Amino acid sequence: MAKAIAETFPNLKCTVLDLPHVVAGLQNDKNLNFLGGDMFEYIPPADAVLLKMIFHILDDEECLKLLKKCKEAIKNNCERSGKVIIIDTVMEDRNWVKQSTETIQLYDLEMMVLVSGQERNEKEWAKLFFDAGFSSYKINPVLGLRSIIEVYP
């Protein structure tokens, strides 16, 4: 995803933060850099932080810790407010058909059994955002069962 963004917006600097063994050997490009690290410990300063399908594998405590690190990263980088962009599942979209709701419930069960995470509805997402100190959010249902969530300090 970062490569597509970097190629589409050549004046935008993108940094991919992943575990050291994942980014080992990957070559930095003009506007795309790879950084090994732990997102729970440090997220480099940025105007925006993009996380795709991360939160549903985490429990609420881990989500709060990660959201607070994201908030630090966007607040420390610019005078104006940045934002956190989350691509993940949001349950309770009024436009879903019955099959989509059943699929999400199966994903939720899978997240509870395999990892400590869960699929969340808008109320649960909002609680996480506000508990982490964010002031507002916007949910854009797109990409099938996924939504793009913008979170603001």
C-alpha positions in Angstrom: 0.0 0.0 0.0 2.8 2.4 0.9 4.5 1.8 -2.5 1.3 2.7 -4.3 0.9 5.9 -2.3 4.5 6.9 -2.8 4.3 6.3 -6.5 1.0 8.2 -6.8 2.2 11.1 -4.8 5.9 11.6 -5.5 6.3 14.7 -3.3 4.9 12.8 -0.3 7.4 11.1 2.1 6.3 7.7 3.2 7.8 5.7 6.0 6.8 2.0 6.6 7.3 1.0 10.2 7.3 -2.8 10.7 9.2 -5.4 12.7 12.9 -5.3 12.0 13.0 -8.8 10.4 10.1 -7.8 8.0 11.9 -4.7 6.6 15.4 -6.1 6.7 16.8 -6.0 3.2 14.1 -3.8 1.7 15.5 -0.9 -0.3 14.5 2.7 0.5 13.4 4.8 -2.4 13.2 8.5 -3.2 10.1 9.0 -1.1 9.6 5.6 0.5 11.6 4.5 3.6 11.5 1.4 5.6 12.1 1.5 9.4 12.4 -1.5 11.7 10.8 -1.1 15.1 8.0 -1.7 17.5 4.8 0.4 17.0 4.0 0.1 20.7 7.3 1.8 21.6 7.8 4.4 18.9 6.1 5.8 15.8 8.1 8.3 13.8 6.7 11.9 13.6 4.3 12.2 10.7 1.5 14.4 9.3 -0.6 11.2 9.1 -0.3 7.6 10.4 -2.0 4.9 8.3 -2.8 1.5 9.9 -4.5 -1.2 7.9 -6.3 -4.1 9.5 -4.2 -3.8 12.7 -6.7 -3.0 15.5 -9.0 -5.9 15.1 -6.2 -8.3 16.2 -5.6 -6.2 19.4 -7.4 -6.1 22.7 -8.7 -2.7 23.9 -5.6 -2.1 26.1 -3.2 -2.6 23.2 -5.4 -0.4 20.9 -5.3 2.4 23.5 -1.5 2.1 23.7 -1.1 2.2 19.9 -3.6 5.1 19.5 -1.6 7.1 22.1 1.6 6.5 20.2 -0.1 7.5 17.0 -1.3 10.7 18.6 2.2 11.5 19.8 3.6 11.0 16.3 1.1 13.4 14.6 1.2 16.0 17.3 5.0 16.1 17.4 5.4 16.6 13.7 3.4 19.6 12.7 1.9 22.8 14.0 -1.4 22.0 12.4 -3.2 18.8 13.5 -2.4 15.6 11.7 -4.7 12.6 11.6 -4.7 8.9 12.1 -6.2 6.9 9.2 -7.4 3.4 10.1 -8.6 0.9 7.6 -10.5 -1.8 9.5 -13.9 -3.4 10.0 -16.7 -1.4 11.6 -19.7 -3.5 12.6 -23.3 -2.0 12.5 -23.2 -0.3 9.1 -26.9 0.2 8.2 -26.2 -0.6 4.6 -25.0 -4.1 5.2 -27.0 -7.1 4.0 -27.6 -10.1 6.2 -24.7 -12.0 4.7 -22.2 -9.2 5.5 -23.3 -9.1 9.1 -22.9 -12.8 9.4 -19.4 -12.6 7.9 -18.4 -9.9 10.3 -19.7 -11.9 13.3 -17.6 -14.9 12.1 -14.5 -12.6 11.8 -15.3 -11.3 15.3 -15.4 -14.9 16.6 -12.2 -15.7 14.8 -10.4 -12.7 16.4 -11.6 -13.7 19.8 -10.4 -17.3 19.4 -7.1 -16.8 17.5 -5.9 -13.6 19.0 -7.0 -11.2 21.8 -8.7 -8.9 19.3 -12.3 -8.3 18.2 -14.3 -6.6 15.5 -15.8 -3.4 16.9 -18.9 -1.3 16.3 -18.9 2.5 16.1 -19.6 2.9 19.8 -16.6 0.7 20.7 -14.3 2.5 18.2 -15.5 5.9 19.6 -14.7 4.8 23.2 -11.2 3.8 22.1 -10.6 7.1 20.3 -11.9 9.3 23.1 -10.1 7.3 25.8 -6.9 7.8 23.9 -7.4 11.5 23.9 -8.6 12.2 20.4 -11.3 14.8 19.9 -13.2 13.5 16.9 -13.4 10.9 14.2 -15.1 10.2 10.9 -16.1 6.8 9.6 -16.3 6.2 5.8 -17.8 2.8 4.9 -15.9 1.5 1.8 -14.0 -1.4 0.6 -16.6 -4.1 1.2 -16.7 -4.9 4.9 -14.0 -2.4 5.7 -14.2 1.3 6.5 -11.7 4.1 6.4 -11.7 5.9 9.8 -10.1 9.3 10.2 -9.2 10.2 13.8 -8.2 13.7 14.9 -6.4 15.0 17.9 
